[in-house]
């Protein structure tokens, strides 16, 4: 009895491989578009100064966490994979020094209480800085300075463009989710592929 592939099975395998290649190319194109938007964002807000306290990366301290769309999550996941995966990101940094105020009976916040961003490395720096989400690029604490203030209309226009891109990436990809929840939900996968047009 010979064990040769039937033409139907061989064609199905070729179609599957072609589909995966098409999906990878489509995703690469969408990520290139996102990178172009991010360059515009960075140029638009180049006058902002940041004290680099990393307070904004401690969601329990600020009470705020960036929301990410599906395409932003895909870029974050790619950056994590480039660094060798989640384990390669290292340990989280120690709690902020300003969190320690026991003189007035306040307890010290622990790293868990601070809800440190999983992208913040043990040196207190963003491990994926060039791929950080839009919310990280446009959040400024009260210590940040700006020559002209924050242009909310410009931020809203960028948000619309990113959401449009995310809607092309995945069904409901434009619906933002908190970064940590999105990362936990994605697990080790590379995220959803681009949405196919019919």
Order of alpha helices (4+ residues) and beta strands (2+ residues): alpha-alpha-beta-alpha-alpha-alpha-alpha-beta-alpha
